[in-house]
Amino acid sequence: MAKGEAVELEAGNHTVRISNPQRVYFPARGETKLDLARYYLAVGEGIVRALRERPCMLHRFPSGVSGDKVHQKRVPAGAPPWLETVRVHFPRYDRHADELCVTELAHVIWAVQMSTVEFHPWNSRRADTEKPDEWRIDLDPGPEADFARVRRVAHVAHEVLDELGAVGWPKTSGGSGLHIYVRIEPRWGFSEVRRAALAFAREVERRAPDDVTTTWWRKDRDPALVFVDYNQNARDHTIASAYSVRGVPEATVSTPIRWDEIDDVEPGDCTIATVPARFAKLGDLHAGIDDTAYSLETLLDWADRDGLD
């Protein structure tokens, strides 16, 4: 193909045209926009499951990840008629946005054509965007915390989840931390889900005080500890989905892992160059995430007990 010549990719029932396919997006190994699109085709079942029916903010890098990043909520005019959206309201500004709502792989590849690298979905779905069905546990290490400490905290979180009778689905963040997702019954609003997440974080902190902090202000945190970021469950807060590529030169991927991989996984090894083969071998490790939904009642009881707002 001539440099700059567009290519067409088949994605389910649609053909998506990729312009500037040879533009380098990730300078560490030289992967291009076309490489990015082919990566998402390779993990298609997984990325669609992670995004399905959720309002999705796009992190776009029109000139590659070394250039400017655009946070895009609204689907632009001129989108294809088969694209699906969901309208969400932003009370602070009394505005709304029609955000991408992925239901099939072509929607993802269209977003790549629009220079999207990262997909940041809400933890609620379009059937009721105000009632989350996903609780997100974000283990965010401070600048002086090594990954061994993140691993230890993940094991404590797993222990608490087991005691609650909740199934946690871990993944690398694509950065220096780990995420754990739990499906929940869509009965509570964002404030109550956040409150439950704070109660969980405080319990993890009680069990591992030498490794964990729940201190909200960054300036007040010990930089050697892992922050359990309960606020990722607040309304309109989003983090990169499972299988989302991250906007860094190495093209790391937020990658689902098994619990027995916690002590061995090296997040930097999970990239668009390696994850397709892993996916082909293991399939989507989050394939069962929708099978069971957890009730937040016990965690909300803990929040009442601890006087949490």
C-alpha positions as a printed NumPy array, in Angstrom:
array([[  0.   ,   0.   ,   0.   ],
       [  1.224,   3.496,  -0.83 ],
       [  2.024,   5.7  ,   2.117],
       [ -1.135,   7.47 ,   3.261],
       [ -3.401,   5.346,   1.046],
       [ -6.621,   4.471,   2.881],
       [ -7.56 ,   0.853,   3.567],
       [-10.913,  -0.765,   4.213],
       [-11.419,  -3.205,   7.084],
       [-14.29 ,  -5.618,   7.529],
       [-15.81 ,  -5.393,  11.005],
       [-18.857,  -7.588,  11.345],
       [-21.574,  -6.367,   8.979],
       [-19.801,  -3.123,   8.132],
       [-16.76 ,  -1.968,   6.227],
       [-14.776,   0.824,   7.866],
       [-12.372,   2.989,   5.928],
       [ -9.105,   3.755,   7.731],
       [ -7.38 ,   6.884,   6.47 ],
       [ -3.657,   7.54 ,   7.03 ],
       [ -3.136,   3.883,   8.025],
       [  0.665,   4.167,   8.091],
       [  0.746,   7.097,  10.504],
       [  2.902,   6.047,  13.474],
       [  0.874,   6.235,  16.656],
       [  3.239,   4.49 ,  19.082],
       [  6.896,   5.47 ,  18.644],
       [  8.482,   2.867,  20.957],
       [  8.07 ,   0.093,  18.347],
       [  6.612,   2.061,  15.471],
       [  3.059,   0.709,  15.509],
       [  0.683,   2.556,  13.231],
       [ -2.971,   3.52 ,  13.112],
       [ -3.602,   0.377,  11.046],
       [ -1.824,  -1.755,  13.663],
       [ -4.137,  -0.23 ,  16.274],
       [ -7.242,  -1.074,  14.238],
       [ -6.021,  -4.623,  13.641],
       [ -5.365,  -5.025,  17.358],
       [ -8.967,  -4.124,  18.186],
       [-10.204,  -6.54 ,  15.507],
       [ -8.098,  -9.283,  17.136],
       [ -9.663,  -8.732,  20.585],
       [-13.067,  -7.799,  19.214],
       [-15.211, -10.009,  21.432],
       [-13.451,  -8.735,  24.538],
       [-13.52 ,  -5.017,  23.784],
       [-17.188,  -5.134,  22.755],
       [-18.103,  -6.952,  25.975],
       [-16.211,  -4.338,  28.015],
       [-17.986,  -1.424,  26.298],
       [-21.383,  -2.87 ,  25.452],
       [-24.3  ,  -0.487,  25.971],
       [-22.212,   1.982,  28.003],
       [-21.771,   5.703,  27.35 ],
       [-18.163,   5.956,  26.253],
       [-15.733,   8.852,  26.299],
       [-13.017,   8.666,  23.658],
       [ -9.395,   9.654,  24.155],
       [ -8.251,  10.653,  20.688],
       [ -4.703,  11.276,  19.472],
       [ -5.01 ,  12.729,  15.947],
       [ -1.26 ,  12.785,  15.35 ],
       [ -0.297,   9.805,  17.497],
       [  0.366,   9.52 ,  21.213],
       [  3.317,  11.918,  21.079],
       [  0.893,  14.678,  20.092],
       [ -2.079,  16.313,  21.717],
       [ -4.848,  14.277,  23.364],
       [ -8.505,  15.132,  22.779],
       [-11.139,  14.054,  25.319],
       [-14.275,  13.595,  23.253],
       [-17.698,  12.945,  24.719],
       [-19.93 ,  13.895,  21.81 ],
       [-20.161,  11.856,  18.645],
       [-19.427,  14.316,  15.838],
       [-21.77 ,  15.21 ,  13.013],
       [-21.34 ,  13.018,   9.956],
       [-21.013,   9.743,  11.86 ],
       [-22.337,   6.728,   9.917],
       [-26.049,   5.974,  10.353],
       [-25.301,   2.573,  11.877],
       [-23.391,   4.098,  14.792],
       [-25.261,   3.967,  18.116],
       [-25.272,   6.625,  20.821],
       [-26.742,   7.297,  24.254],
       [-27.672,  10.726,  25.585],
       [-26.288,  11.64 ,  28.986],
       [-26.911,  14.761,  31.043],
       [-24.302,  16.837,  32.868],
       [-26.137,  18.692,  35.655],
       [-23.209,  20.924,  36.576],
       [-23.368,  22.601,  33.172],
       [-27.017,  21.775,  32.395],
       [-25.855,  20.233,  29.125],
       [-26.132,  16.872,  27.48 ],
       [-24.004,  14.818,  25.126],
       [-24.751,  11.994,  22.725],
       [-21.89 ,   9.623,  23.511],
       [-20.791,   6.562,  21.604],
       [-22.629,   3.427,  22.745],
       [-20.815,   0.349,  21.452],
       [-22.948,  -2.656,  20.566],
       [-20.778,  -4.159,  17.81 ],
       [-17.158,  -4.223,  16.705],
       [-17.625,  -1.802,  13.805],
       [-18.352,   0.945,  16.346],
       [-14.909,   0.399,  17.874],
       [-13.138,   0.44 ,  14.499],
       [-15.01 ,   3.611,  13.512],
       [-13.669,   5.219,  16.687],
       [-10.133,   4.157,  15.731],
       [-10.651,   5.808,  12.352],
       [-11.511,   8.922,  14.348],
       [ -8.037,   8.577,  15.987],
       [ -9.303,   7.017,  19.246],
       [ -6.691,   5.083,  21.198],
       [ -8.353,   4.774,  24.626],
       [-11.954,   3.844,  25.432],
       [-13.319,   5.122,  28.75 ],
       [-16.832,   3.769,  29.385],
       [-19.213,   4.691,  32.174],
       [-19.974,   2.053,  34.804],
       [-23.653,   2.203,  33.872],
       [-25.53 ,   1.215,  30.721],
       [-27.931,   3.089,  28.511],
       [-31.019,   1.287,  29.872],
       [-30.521,   3.476,  32.974],
       [-27.399,   5.588,  32.938],
       [-28.02 ,   6.708,  36.534],
       [-27.83 ,   3.167,  38.019],
       [-24.347,   1.636,  37.729],
       [-24.001,  -2.105,  37.235],
       [-20.224,  -2.104,  37.656],
       [-18.192,  -1.4  ,  40.784],
       [-14.588,  -0.508,  40.025],
       [-11.707,  -1.107,  42.43 ],
       [ -8.714,   0.93 ,  41.281],
       [ -5.395,   0.089,  42.93 ],
       [ -3.328,   3.183,  42.171],
       [  0.263,   3.061,  43.44 ],
       [  1.963,   6.206,  44.627],
       [  5.135,   7.329,  42.848],
       [  7.356,   5.459,  45.32 ],
       [  5.283,   2.251,  45.463],
       [  6.591,  -0.746,  43.547],
       [  4.396,  -3.289,  41.793],
       [  5.076,  -5.883,  44.481],
       [  3.045,  -3.692,  46.831],
       [  0.201,  -3.497,  44.302],
       [  0.228,  -7.294,  44.141],
       [ -0.039,  -7.583,  47.928],
       [ -2.975,  -5.178,  48.023],
       [ -4.711,  -7.087,  45.226],
       [ -4.546, -10.263,  47.306],
       [ -6.095,  -8.461,  50.287],
       [ -8.857,  -7.087,  48.062],
       [ -9.48 , -10.598,  46.753],
       [ -9.738, -11.894,  50.318],
       [-12.349,  -9.271,  51.237],
       [-14.316,  -9.921,  48.051],
       [-14.389, -13.64 ,  48.815],
       [-15.732, -12.934,  52.299],
       [-18.434, -10.722,  50.779],
       [-19.38 , -13.433,  48.305],
       [-18.535, -11.138,  45.385],
       [-16.635, -12.176,  42.267],
       [-13.867,  -9.814,  41.237],
       [-12.451,  -9.654,  37.715],
       [ -8.882,  -8.293,  37.712],
       [ -7.017,  -6.568,  34.905],
       [ -3.879,  -4.55 ,  34.483],
       [ -4.532,  -0.838,  34.197],
       [ -2.166,  -0.408,  31.281],
       [ -0.112,   1.753,  33.622],
       [  1.414,   0.979,  37.001],
       [ -1.685,  -0.302,  38.822],
       [ -4.404,  -2.911,  38.755],
       [ -8.168,  -2.71 ,  38.396],
       [-10.757,  -5.14 ,  39.736],
       [-14.322,  -5.029,  38.414],
       [-17.393,  -6.422,  40.162],
       [-20.819,  -6.679,  38.559],
       [-23.492,  -5.246,  40.853],
       [-27.253,  -5.117,  40.825],
       [-28.29 ,  -1.816,  39.155],
       [-30.334,  -0.722,  42.173],
       [-28.255,   2.169,  43.505],
       [-27.189,   5.566,  42.242],
       [-23.615,   6.753,  41.826],
       [-23.345,   8.286,  45.29 ],
       [-24.305,   5.022,  46.987],
       [-21.982,   2.96 ,  44.787],
       [-19.147,   5.34 ,  45.629],
       [-20.042,   5.095,  49.317],
       [-19.954,   1.294,  49.148],
       [-16.61 ,   1.467,  47.337],
       [-15.223,   3.696,  50.107],
       [-16.384,   1.213,  52.762],
       [-14.567,  -1.553,  50.894],
       [-11.436,   0.565,  50.523],
       [-11.397,   1.338,  54.246],
       [-11.653,  -2.384,  55.047],
       [ -8.707,  -3.147,  52.766],
       [ -6.793,  -0.321,  54.454],
       [ -7.566,  -1.759,  57.91 ],
       [ -6.172,  -5.128,  56.869],
       [ -3.082,  -3.773,  55.118],
       [ -2.229,  -0.439,  56.785],
       [  1.417,  -0.682,  55.747],
       [  0.503,  -0.907,  52.071],
       [ -2.762,   0.991,  51.594],
       [ -4.089,   4.513,  51.887],
       [ -7.571,   5.931,  51.366],
       [ -6.449,   9.529,  51.924],
       [ -8.191,  11.58 ,  49.272],
       [ -5.822,  14.518,  48.765],
       [ -2.701,  13.501,  46.875],
       [ -0.529,  15.965,  48.791],
       [ -1.477,  14.24 ,  52.059],
       [ -0.791,  10.67 ,  50.913],
       [  2.306,   8.634,  51.648],
       [  3.835,   8.269,  48.148],
       [  5.004,   4.74 ,  48.945],
       [  1.456,   3.415,  49.488],
       [ -1.262,   2.17 ,  47.156],
       [ -4.33 ,   4.388,  46.965],
       [ -7.589,   2.44 ,  46.65 ],
       [ -9.362,   4.987,  44.486],
       [-13.011,   4.641,  45.426],
       [-13.849,   7.879,  43.624],
       [-13.615,   6.122,  40.269],
       [-17.219,   5.127,  41.002],
       [-18.498,   8.704,  41.081],
       [-20.778,   9.882,  38.297],
       [-19.   ,  10.67 ,  35.016],
       [-15.68 ,   9.29 ,  36.264],
       [-14.224,   6.812,  33.833],
       [-11.16 ,   4.62 ,  33.498],
       [ -9.793,   2.691,  30.544],
       [-11.82 ,  -0.411,  29.765],
       [-10.595,  -3.966,  29.56 ],
       [ -8.644,  -4.363,  26.293],
       [ -8.279,  -0.608,  25.856],
       [ -4.894,   0.445,  24.544],
       [ -3.299,   3.247,  26.535],
       [ -1.994,   6.462,  25.015],
       [  1.685,   5.811,  25.734],
       [  4.589,   5.168,  23.341],
       [  4.766,   1.47 ,  24.301],
       [  1.073,   0.864,  23.437],
       [  0.353,  -0.967,  26.674],
       [ -3.063,  -2.579,  27.086],
       [ -5.405,  -2.789,  30.075],
       [ -5.447,  -6.577,  30.067],
       [ -7.716,  -9.063,  31.877],
       [ -5.752, -11.534,  33.983],
       [ -6.53 , -14.5  ,  36.214],
       [ -6.158, -14.213,  39.964],
       [ -3.368, -16.786,  39.853],
       [ -1.409, -14.47 ,  37.531],
       [ -1.255, -11.588,  40.008],
       [  2.187, -12.534,  41.317],
       [  3.689, -13.038,  37.864],
       [  2.144, -10.499,  35.525],
       [  4.345,  -7.653,  34.336],
       [  1.989,  -4.924,  33.101],
       [  4.555,  -3.543,  30.683],
       [  4.574,  -6.856,  28.841],
       [  0.884,  -6.471,  27.899],
       [  0.884,  -4.465,  24.654],
       [ -0.821,  -4.44 ,  21.274],
       [  2.106,  -6.598,  20.108],
       [  1.468,  -9.361,  22.67 ],
       [ -2.167,  -9.305,  23.769],
       [ -3.684, -10.628,  20.487],
       [ -1.773, -13.912,  20.819],
       [ -2.751, -14.129,  24.482],
       [ -6.381, -13.523,  23.539],
       [ -6.235, -16.163,  20.809],
       [ -4.873, -18.684,  23.319],
       [ -6.955, -17.857,  26.418],
       [-10.029, -16.124,  25.017],
       [-11.657, -13.323,  26.977],
       [-10.852, -13.889,  30.649],
       [-13.773, -11.581,  31.497],
       [-16.244, -13.655,  29.46 ],
       [-18.213, -14.613,  32.583],
       [-18.358, -11.158,  34.129],
       [-22.084, -10.697,  33.454],
       [-23.136, -14.063,  34.884],
       [-23.652, -12.892,  38.483],
       [-24.446,  -9.511,  40.028],
       [-23.508,  -8.666,  43.619],
       [-25.717,  -6.764,  46.086],
       [-24.121,  -3.752,  47.784],
       [-26.226,  -4.101,  50.953],
       [-23.41 ,  -5.447,  53.138],
       [-20.994,  -2.725,  52.015],
       [-23.61 ,  -0.046,  52.593],
       [-24.125,  -1.457,  56.093],
       [-20.367,  -1.089,  56.603],
       [-20.599,   2.497,  55.367],
       [-23.355,   3.218,  57.903],
       [-21.321,   1.565,  60.633],
       [-18.259,   3.679,  59.782],
       [-20.228,   6.909,  59.341],
       [-19.117,   7.364,  55.74 ],
       [-20.65 ,   9.985,  53.485]])
